[in-house]
Amino acid sequence: MQITSDVHEQLCALLDKEGATYRVIEHEPEGRTEMIARIRGNRIEQSIKSMVLHVRLNRKENIYCLANVPGDCRIDFDGIKNHFNADSVAFAFRDKAQELTGCVIGAIPPFSFSEGLQVLADPLIQENEEVVFNAGRLDRSIFMRLDDYIRIAKPQLVKIALRG
């Protein structure tokens, strides 16, 4: 699948319009959380890891959500399942995740520009005054104030992370 929209530019335009305090850094292309934290020089728990999940509510109804957890955590599938009272939760197929986000896997920011993608974030992200994430491209990251992220992305804060 060819990704044509520039989510990075769309994201920066949104942050500018909303008066966010942020900075963009350029770096070598990398999408793995542990590796990119080393390259950027940030603490791993300051990173926001964003993954698209397929939530099967019942036999006939499915939704997708963008799950955002600190970089040192993994997704709590049971937490998401309980939040939606769903039958099952799994990672979305790569093509579907890329279609919904306009990004390659590893470059997905913790913002949704798609009506079909609900944004969830674990409250643990609030442990940091500044958060960092890949910004729609594997070679760009954004550092921004947490309160600006919450105000602009408007994620539902739900316990969806497991640490350790």
Secondary structure, DSSP 8 states (H G I E B T S, - for coil): ----S-HHHHHHHHHHHTT--EEEEE-S----HHHHHHHHT--GGGBEEEEEEEEE-SSS-EEEEEEEEETTEEE-HHHHHHHHT-SEEEE--HHHHHHHHSS-TT---S----TT-EEEE-GGGGG-SEEEEE-SSTTEEEEEEHHHHHHHH--EE---EEE-
